[in-house]
């Protein structure tokens, strides 16, 4: 009894471990496969994976959308099927029964169950090849009779024309080679063609949903075409004038090409200078930031100073008029300075100032005293016209030679006299005085204002 109980416990443990290792599915893992047609498939036929038998077909049912649902029982092989699993119906031979060939897939996710709770391979992942009997059925009546007629007529048409057929075949050889080349190119661009067909299908699908817009576009295109047809002559002339325009454009493009070629060094230098210019721009930004308040203050000052400038316009106009009136003054001052330098006027004024200061330098307890010296020259008492006796402007030396100068009065024997000063006549002296007074009158008038 103990051995029987121990054996039962060990059997239960083995069953539990087997169920755990098999994912709880057991040897009867079920999967449904949907085909467009299940022709030639009945319950009990084989299910293979990579040519190895892994199960059988349990049942064949019709879906609501008139597809064939095959229930497969997988007893060995890979379990469970993955999300990218595929299946197809294949014949064992030309005249043998069919079987189901499946690829369990390699995706990470398992095959999703349908509402019935059974994992199902969708119809998009299944294929049904054409059977030989289907091909034979194509040629059943009346197709076989028509093919027989075609062959009979083709035989009559080609009878005794073997040379012509050979010539046609020889001439068709380059065409066949080129056709083979075209087919090879198309085969190499299979993916691109597939994408183009898919995109075209998508475009057509979207256009089908916007038929009204498409109809409106076609109508507008027709209107544009009609309008273009009505203006065919101007369009023809425009097309005829296109060659000269293209020639001129070509000339302009050549000039642009030369400019770009010559400007390449400058652009290269600019590219080299770009980092320095970037640094300068950053520095200017940092420099401009502190100067912004000053500019704002200048704006405020300009707002305040603008009315002041408007108020100062009359004064500016008066200054402009004064400048026009005083334009001769600099020339007259120059003439007065030349006259003073030529006649010793500045030195005489300085001498007078010095003499007046010297004569009034003496003082007592009451005030300063002015000293007056009276010099008598006997020779001047006899004749005032002698040299040094007259201090008139018309006198010899313009009255600047004193009476006690060596050149005035009797000289000692052997004395060397200075060069004789040119004597100015009374009329010349008067003219000089009048000229100086005339030149100085505007200056005096300006100063007296």
FENRARA-V849746 format. One line per field, one symbol per residue. phi: phi as a letter, one per 30 degrees, with the letter a starting at -180 (. if undefined). psi: psi as a letter, one per 40 degrees, with the letter a starting at -180 (. if undefined). burial: b if it has 9 or more other ideal C-beta (glycine too) atoms within 8 Angstrom, else e. A space follows every 10 residues. Layout:
phi=???
psi=???
burial=???
//
This chain:
phi=.ddddddddd dddddddddd dciicidcdc bcbccdacdi cbejddbbbh icdblbddab bcddcicccc cccccaidbd dcdcdbbbcb ddadbcddbc cbcdibdddd dddcediceb ddddcbbbdd ddddddddcd ecdddddddd dddddddcdi bddddddddd ddeedddddd ddddddddcd dddddddddd dddddddddb dddddddddd dddddddddd cddedddddd ddeddddddd dddddddddd ddddeddddd dddedddddd dddddddddd dddddddddd dddddddddd ddeddddddd dddddcddde dddddddddd ddcidddddd dddddddddc ddabdcadbc cbcccccedd ddaddddidc cddcdeihic cddcdedcid cddidcdded dddcdedddd dddddddddd ddddddddd
psi=dddddddddd dddddddddd deeedaefhi hihhidifhe hiheiihihf eiheaihdih ihidffihhh hihheiahii iidfiiiihi idadeiiiih hiheieidii hhiideehhh hiddeiihih idddddddei iedddddddd dddddddehf fddddddddd dedddddddd ddddddddfd dddddddddd ddddddddef dddddddddd dddddddddd fddddddddd eddddddddd dddddddddd ddeddddddd ddeddddddd dddddddddd eddddddddd ddddeddddd dedddddddd dddddededd dddddddddd ddefdddddd ddddddddde diiaedaihh hhhhhhhddd ddheeihedh fideihffee hideideiah iiheihiihh hhhhiddddd ddddddddde ddddddde.
burial=eeeeeeeeee eeeeeeeebe ebeeeeeebb bbbbbeebee beeebbbbbe eeebbbbeeb eebeeebbbb bbbbbebebb bbbebbbbbb beeeeeebbb bbbbbeeeee beebeeebbb beeebbebee beeebeeeee eebbeebeee eeeeeeeeee eeeebeeeee eeeeeeeeee eeeeebeeee eebeeeeeee eeeeeebeee eeebeeeeee eeeeeeebee eeeebeeeee eeeeeeeeee eeeeeeeeee eeeeeeeeee eeeeeeeeee eeeeeeeeee eeeeeeeeee eeeeeeeeee eeeeeeeeee eeeeebeebe ebbebbeebb beebbeebee eeeeeeeebb eeeeeeeeee eeeeeebebb eeeeebbbbb eeebbbebbe bebeeebbbe eeeeeeeeee eeebeeeebb ebbeebeebb ebbeebeee
//
